[in-house]
Amino acid sequence: MRLLLIAMLVIGLISGCGNANKHAATNNATNQVKAKSMNNGKPVIQDREAVRQHLTALARKVPGVRNVNCVVFGNTAIVGIDVDANLERSRVGTVKYSVAEVLSKDKFGANALVTADIDLNQRLQEMTVDIQQGHPVSGFAEELADIMGRIVPQMPSDVQQIQPSRNTDQPKLKKQM
Protein backbone atom coordinates (compact mmCIF):
# COMPACT_ATOMS: atom_id res chain seq x y z
CA MET A 1 0.00 0.00 0.00
CA ARG A 2 2.89 2.34 0.78
CA LEU A 3 4.33 1.75 -2.69
CA LEU A 4 0.96 2.60 -4.19
CA LEU A 5 0.87 5.89 -2.28
CA ILE A 6 4.41 6.74 -3.36
CA ALA A 7 3.63 5.87 -6.97
CA MET A 8 0.49 8.02 -6.92
CA LEU A 9 2.43 10.93 -5.42
CA VAL A 10 5.20 10.70 -8.02
CA ILE A 11 2.70 10.40 -10.89
CA GLY A 12 0.82 13.41 -9.54
CA LEU A 13 3.98 15.47 -9.31
CA ILE A 14 5.09 14.50 -12.81
CA SER A 15 1.71 15.06 -14.43
CA GLY A 16 1.17 18.33 -12.57
CA CYS A 17 4.50 19.71 -13.73
CA GLY A 18 3.87 18.58 -17.31
CA ASN A 19 0.55 20.41 -17.63
CA ALA A 20 1.88 23.78 -16.51
CA ASN A 21 2.53 25.24 -19.98
CA LYS A 22 -0.30 23.66 -22.03
CA HIS A 23 -2.69 26.59 -21.75
CA ALA A 24 -0.24 29.49 -21.63
CA ALA A 25 -1.99 32.73 -22.42
CA THR A 26 -0.61 35.04 -25.08
CA ASN A 27 -1.48 38.18 -23.13
CA ASN A 28 1.38 39.05 -20.76
CA ALA A 29 -0.77 41.43 -18.70
CA THR A 30 -3.13 38.57 -17.80
CA ASN A 31 -0.20 36.39 -16.77
CA GLN A 32 1.22 39.14 -14.58
CA VAL A 33 -2.09 39.64 -12.79
CA LYS A 34 -2.33 35.91 -12.09
CA ALA A 35 1.21 35.82 -10.76
CA LYS A 36 0.52 38.73 -8.44
CA SER A 37 -2.76 37.32 -7.15
CA MET A 38 -1.23 33.90 -6.47
CA ASN A 39 1.61 35.46 -4.47
CA ASN A 40 -0.72 36.40 -1.56
CA GLY A 41 1.67 39.08 -0.31
CA LYS A 42 4.52 36.66 0.33
CA PRO A 43 7.94 37.81 -0.86
CA VAL A 44 9.28 35.78 -3.75
CA ILE A 45 12.17 33.60 -2.58
CA GLN A 46 14.97 33.55 -5.12
CA ASP A 47 17.73 31.86 -3.09
CA ARG A 48 16.17 29.08 -1.00
CA GLU A 49 19.45 28.08 0.64
CA ALA A 50 20.12 31.64 1.86
CA VAL A 51 16.57 31.90 3.24
CA ARG A 52 16.93 28.48 4.92
CA GLN A 53 20.15 29.56 6.62
CA HIS A 54 18.62 32.90 7.63
CA LEU A 55 15.53 31.34 9.21
CA THR A 56 17.65 28.69 10.92
CA ALA A 57 19.84 31.40 12.46
CA LEU A 58 16.79 33.33 13.68
CA ALA A 59 15.24 30.26 15.30
CA ARG A 60 18.53 29.25 16.98
CA LYS A 61 18.62 32.58 18.84
CA VAL A 62 15.49 31.68 20.81
CA PRO A 63 16.32 30.42 24.32
CA GLY A 64 15.54 26.72 24.72
CA VAL A 65 16.18 25.79 21.08
CA ARG A 66 18.98 23.25 20.75
CA ASN A 67 18.89 22.59 17.01
CA VAL A 68 16.91 23.77 13.99
CA ASN A 69 16.04 22.12 10.67
CA CYS A 70 14.44 24.15 7.93
CA VAL A 71 13.14 23.26 4.48
CA VAL A 72 12.05 25.95 2.02
CA PHE A 73 9.81 25.10 -0.91
CA GLY A 74 8.11 27.70 -3.04
CA ASN A 75 7.49 30.70 -0.80
CA THR A 76 6.89 28.61 2.31
CA ALA A 77 9.27 27.31 4.94
CA ILE A 78 8.84 24.55 7.50
CA VAL A 79 11.00 25.02 10.57
CA GLY A 80 11.56 22.10 12.92
CA ILE A 81 13.00 22.87 16.34
CA ASP A 82 14.75 20.51 18.72
CA VAL A 83 14.34 21.27 22.41
CA ASP A 84 15.53 19.57 25.57
CA ALA A 85 13.77 16.21 25.94
CA ASN A 86 13.18 16.89 29.66
CA LEU A 87 11.08 20.02 29.08
CA GLU A 88 7.41 19.89 30.01
CA ARG A 89 4.91 20.05 27.17
CA SER A 90 3.76 23.53 28.15
CA ARG A 91 7.34 24.81 28.04
CA VAL A 92 7.88 23.19 24.62
CA GLY A 93 4.78 25.01 23.40
CA THR A 94 6.15 28.28 24.78
CA VAL A 95 9.48 27.80 22.98
CA LYS A 96 7.65 26.89 19.76
CA TYR A 97 5.48 30.01 20.08
CA SER A 98 8.58 32.15 20.70
CA VAL A 99 10.20 30.82 17.52
CA ALA A 100 7.01 31.52 15.54
CA GLU A 101 6.91 35.04 16.99
CA VAL A 102 10.53 35.74 15.98
CA LEU A 103 9.93 34.36 12.49
CA SER A 104 6.71 36.37 12.07
CA LYS A 105 8.73 39.59 12.29
CA ASP A 106 10.92 38.53 9.34
CA LYS A 107 9.70 39.01 5.77
CA PHE A 108 10.67 35.44 4.79
CA GLY A 109 9.58 33.82 8.05
CA ALA A 110 6.18 35.46 8.34
CA ASN A 111 4.45 32.52 6.68
CA ALA A 112 6.71 29.77 8.01
CA LEU A 113 5.32 26.71 9.76
CA VAL A 114 6.98 25.76 13.06
CA THR A 115 6.98 22.28 14.58
CA ALA A 116 8.57 20.81 17.69
CA ASP A 117 7.58 17.25 16.80
CA ILE A 118 10.62 14.98 17.03
CA ASP A 119 9.65 12.79 14.08
CA LEU A 120 8.80 15.68 11.76
CA ASN A 121 12.01 17.43 12.75
CA GLN A 122 13.98 14.30 11.82
CA ARG A 123 12.16 14.14 8.47
CA LEU A 124 13.00 17.79 7.82
CA GLN A 125 16.65 17.05 8.55
CA GLU A 126 16.62 14.15 6.08
CA MET A 127 14.89 16.33 3.45
CA THR A 128 17.59 18.98 3.91
CA VAL A 129 20.30 16.39 3.30
CA ASP A 130 18.49 15.10 0.19
CA ILE A 131 18.10 18.64 -1.17
CA GLN A 132 21.77 19.44 -0.54
CA GLN A 133 22.74 16.23 -2.37
CA GLY A 134 20.72 17.32 -5.40
CA HIS A 135 17.63 15.11 -4.91
CA PRO A 136 14.90 17.56 -3.85
CA VAL A 137 11.88 15.87 -5.46
CA SER A 138 12.73 12.25 -4.64
CA GLY A 139 13.84 13.19 -1.12
CA PHE A 140 10.63 15.12 -0.54
CA ALA A 141 8.49 12.29 -1.91
CA GLU A 142 10.22 9.67 0.26
CA GLU A 143 9.91 11.73 3.44
CA LEU A 144 6.29 12.61 2.68
CA ALA A 145 5.54 8.91 2.23
CA ASP A 146 7.22 8.18 5.58
CA ILE A 147 5.20 10.92 7.27
CA MET A 148 1.99 9.53 5.77
CA GLY A 149 3.02 6.08 6.96
CA ARG A 150 3.31 7.45 10.50
CA ILE A 151 -0.09 9.14 10.31
CA VAL A 152 -1.83 6.15 8.71
CA PRO A 153 0.28 3.15 9.65
CA GLN A 154 -2.39 0.60 8.70
CA MET A 155 -4.94 1.03 5.95
CA PRO A 156 -8.29 -0.69 6.61
CA SER A 157 -8.17 -2.33 3.17
CA ASP A 158 -4.90 -4.03 4.17
CA VAL A 159 -6.43 -5.77 7.19
CA GLN A 160 -6.93 -9.49 6.67
CA GLN A 161 -9.00 -11.67 8.93
CA ILE A 162 -7.00 -14.48 10.50
CA GLN A 163 -8.84 -17.78 10.63
CA PRO A 164 -8.57 -19.36 14.08
CA SER A 165 -7.33 -22.91 14.33
CA ARG A 166 -9.96 -25.61 14.90
CA ASN A 167 -9.10 -26.39 18.50
CA THR A 168 -8.99 -22.94 20.03
CA ASP A 169 -10.56 -24.14 23.28
CA GLN A 170 -7.91 -26.80 23.86
CA PRO A 171 -4.66 -25.75 25.52
CA LYS A 172 -1.53 -26.48 23.54
CA LEU A 173 0.16 -29.75 24.42
CA LYS A 174 3.24 -29.42 26.55
CA LYS A 175 6.40 -30.87 25.14
CA GLN A 176 7.38 -34.12 26.74
CA MET A 177 10.69 -34.23 28.54
QUISUL-V131413 format. One record per run of one state. SS is the DSSP state (H for helix, E for strand, L for the rest). FROM is the first residue (numbers start at 1). TO is the last residue. If there is no record, write none. Layout:
# QUISUL-V131413
ss={SS:SS}
from={FROM:FROM}
to={TO:TO}
This chain:
# QUISUL-V131413
ss={L:H:L:H:L:H:L:E:L:E:L:H:L:E:L:H:L:H:L:H:L}
from={1:2:19:28:40:48:61:65:74:76:84:89:105:113:116:118:133:136:152:156:159}
to={1:18:27:39:47:60:64:73:75:83:88:104:112:115:117:132:135:151:155:158:177}
